[in-house]
């Protein structure tokens, strides 16, 4: 058994075994999917580099890559394009965020068979725009009126999306009832006891939480599979029905929270959060221009969860759809750089993060750190591709079979 296999097993041992099987399967798709599922390995390698350029402390989402930006409806019901995954969020050197994103460019473009010269150009573009945005010292948000290129089309489509569309996709009629559909490929049936406890818990959350939706009652619940790195985490969808408006429904996403995978490599003192769910939503509220509806936390069966509304709009750009459209690629990467810098400016001066003047000075000195970022990204992309090849070989050789035995190890959580 290799060191890589041991590290992957150790990291995923606290996840649901039968779902971890699906995670490993997803990670065999290509090196970029593997990269998305192994955030901890990226920071493990990064922590061993002794001569990286220094950078100011900033709030970072931690797992920034090309597909962790997307559209969503904020709590003000307007549509935005922004960073959208904060499970790993911490206070860390600002460059860590840049390094992971630029590395993702080289890996994703290679997986999509896009010329590596284009990847180099996009890496340079991201760094230059990120630094220029810091120099301006003002955070920017992207919504339909301020968007450009393909993001404009993306957001206009998002504006037109309705809750009826998400209900049609995720629910079905059973007799005279509307229930969450088990024919959906990423919905799984809960056993009766768990489902009962979960529905009772969400009912209490609605009644007692200031963040809960008023005048709704719980109608159904399922286990949800989503993402890549988060596969194996306990995650539920709960269907709510309005008690005031006929045939009006909401779907709530409830996702288990863990320690950030960056935690073992941090030397920076972090705030004393109440729990990991509180860490996640607190940093999200700081970094996003506008945060999603119903964003809150809860504790269920002694475990921490983040709750938010599952929206008709929360889409990520799939780069394979625009890989041959250079102008669109250019605009999207430019937007992502603006948003990355803006998230750090927006959360500047909070709990130890650098103030705006420090971030501006860092941006002005881009010439001192740009080449080091590009060199690291190119080198680490090769490390990831090497690890990916080894993983696929060992996965095909059944090295991970004991991780998900044929016994139903998750029958207290979900029935697959």
Secondary structure, 3 states (H helix, E strand, C coil): CCHHHHHHHHHHCCCCHHHHHHHHHHHCCCHHHHHHCCHHHHHHHHCCCCCCCCCCEEEECCCCCCCCEEEEEECCCCEEEEECCCCCCEEEEHHHHHHHHHHHHHHHHHHCCCCHHHHHHHHHHHHHHHHHHHHHCCCCCECCCCCCHHHHHHHHHHHHCCHHHHHHHHEEEECCEEEECCCCCCEEECCHHHHHHHHHHHHHHHHHCCCCCCCEEEEEEEEECCCCCCCCCCEEEEEEEECCCCCCEEEEEEEECCCCCCHHHCCCCCCCCCCHHHHHHHHHHHHCCCCECCCEEEEECCEEEEEEEECCCEEECCHHHCCCCHHHHHHHHHHHHHHHHHHHHHCCCCCCCCCHHHHHHHHHCHHHCHHHHHHHHHHHHHHHHHHHHHHHHHHHCCCCHHHHCCCCCCCCCCEC
